Amino acid sequence: MSVGPLKHMLQTNDAFVRECVRDLSEAESRQRPLDIGNSFHWVLGHMVVYRDAILELLGRPRLHPEAARVSFKRNADPQGGGSAEGGHEVAFETLVADFNTAGPQLQEALAEASSAQLQAAYNDKYSVEQRLVHLVWHEAYHVGQLGLLRRLAGKPRVV
């Protein structure tokens, strides 16, 4: 498989997220839909954590400490304010910067990935390449959520 489509999808996600965060405040990013879903802040933090997972999968160091990852894993505080497991508060502007920092690093790591690296086993069921496809799909899924959460915060659509 060529990594071209994965690189393109990540670039598309980068552009969409840049537009989604453009005029969103910290307070707006923390709003939850009907108090039953995750906030924009949490979803973006979750995406940052999974960008780290992609970097690690491609042999690159993670950009964030474990404490930051804990705040945005499943069942953490849906507003992104830490978790019972000891996560810590991360400012919205920091998440935006972290997401943007990871983009070029992902592009570079994918461009340098060898065929052997991609075909290697991720686990006993999937290859690294299959895991990458899933992780990029996972990010795109959450990108869609950001668009909706932006609208729920009273902001205009970006697409």
C-alpha positions in Angstrom: 0.0 0.0 0.0 1.1 3.5 -0.7 1.0 5.9 2.3 -0.1 8.7 0.0 -3.8 8.3 0.8 -3.0 8.3 4.6 -0.9 11.4 4.2 -3.6 13.1 2.2 -6.3 12.3 4.8 -4.1 13.6 7.6 -3.5 16.8 5.7 -7.2 17.2 5.1 -7.9 16.6 8.8 -5.2 19.3 9.6 -6.9 21.8 7.4 -10.4 21.1 8.8 -9.3 21.2 12.4 -7.5 24.5 11.8 -10.8 26.0 10.6 -12.8 24.4 13.4 -10.6 25.9 16.2 -10.1 29.3 14.5 -12.5 31.4 16.7 -13.4 28.9 19.4 -12.7 30.0 23.0 -11.6 27.9 25.9 -15.0 28.1 27.4 -16.7 27.2 24.1 -14.4 24.2 23.7 -15.5 22.9 27.1 -19.2 22.8 26.3 -20.8 19.4 26.2 -23.9 18.6 24.1 -26.7 18.1 26.5 -24.2 16.9 29.2 -24.2 13.5 27.6 -21.3 13.7 25.2 -17.7 14.7 25.0 -16.6 18.3 24.6 -14.7 19.8 21.7 -11.8 20.1 24.1 -11.8 16.4 25.0 -12.3 15.2 21.4 -9.3 17.4 20.3 -7.2 16.1 23.2 -8.2 12.5 22.3 -7.0 13.1 18.7 -3.7 14.5 20.0 -3.2 11.3 22.0 -3.9 9.2 19.0 -1.5 11.2 16.8 1.1 10.3 19.4 0.1 6.6 18.9 0.7 6.9 15.2 4.1 8.5 15.7 5.0 5.7 18.1 3.7 3.0 15.7 6.1 4.5 13.1 9.0 4.4 15.4 9.0 8.0 16.5 8.9 9.3 20.1 5.6 10.4 21.6 5.2 14.1 22.0 3.2 13.9 25.3 3.8 12.5 28.8 1.5 9.8 30.2 -0.3 12.3 32.4 -1.5 14.2 29.4 -2.7 11.0 27.7 -4.7 9.9 30.8 -6.8 13.1 30.5 -8.1 12.1 27.1 -8.6 8.4 27.1 -12.0 6.7 27.1 -14.0 7.4 30.2 -11.9 10.4 31.2 -13.6 13.7 32.1 -15.6 14.5 28.9 -14.8 18.2 29.3 -11.1 17.4 29.2 -10.3 18.4 32.7 -8.3 15.4 33.8 -9.6 12.1 35.1 -9.8 10.0 38.2 -6.6 8.3 37.2 -4.6 11.4 37.7 -4.8 13.2 34.4 -4.0 16.9 34.4 -5.6 20.0 33.0 -4.5 21.0 29.5 -5.4 24.4 28.0 -7.3 24.5 24.7 -4.6 26.6 23.1 -2.0 23.9 24.1 -4.1 21.2 22.5 -4.4 23.2 19.3 -0.6 23.8 19.2 0.1 20.1 20.0 -2.2 18.9 17.2 -0.6 21.3 14.8 2.9 20.3 15.9 2.2 16.6 15.3 1.0 17.1 11.7 4.4 17.7 10.0 5.9 15.0 12.1 3.3 12.5 11.0 3.9 13.5 7.3 7.6 12.9 7.7 7.2 9.6 9.5 4.8 8.3 6.9 7.1 9.5 4.1 10.0 7.6 5.6 8.1 4.4 6.5 9.5 1.4 4.7 7.4 -1.3 3.1 8.9 -3.8 5.5 7.9 -1.5 8.5 4.3 -1.2 7.2 4.0 -4.9 6.6 5.4 -5.9 10.0 3.0 -7.4 12.6 1.3 -4.9 14.9 -0.1 -7.8 16.9 -1.2 -11.3 16.1 -4.1 -10.1 14.1 -3.1 -6.9 12.3 -0.1 -5.4 10.4 1.3 -2.0 11.2 -0.3 -0.8 7.9 -3.7 -2.1 9.0 -3.4 -0.4 12.3 -2.4 2.9 10.6 -5.5 2.8 8.4 -7.6 2.3 11.5 -6.0 5.1 13.4 -6.3 7.6 10.5 -10.0 6.5 10.1 -10.4 7.0 13.9 -9.1 10.6 13.6 -11.4 11.3 10.6 -14.4 10.1 12.7 -13.5 12.6 15.4 -12.9 15.4 12.9 -16.5 15.0 12.0 -17.5 15.3 15.6 -15.5 18.6 15.9 -17.5 20.1 13.1 -20.8 19.3 14.9 -19.5 20.4 18.3 -18.4 23.7 16.7 -21.9 24.3 15.4 -23.4 23.4 18.8 -21.1 26.1 20.3 -22.9 28.6 18.0 -20.2 29.0 15.5 -20.7 28.9 11.7 -20.0 25.8 9.7 -16.5 25.5 8.2 -17.4 23.2 5.2 
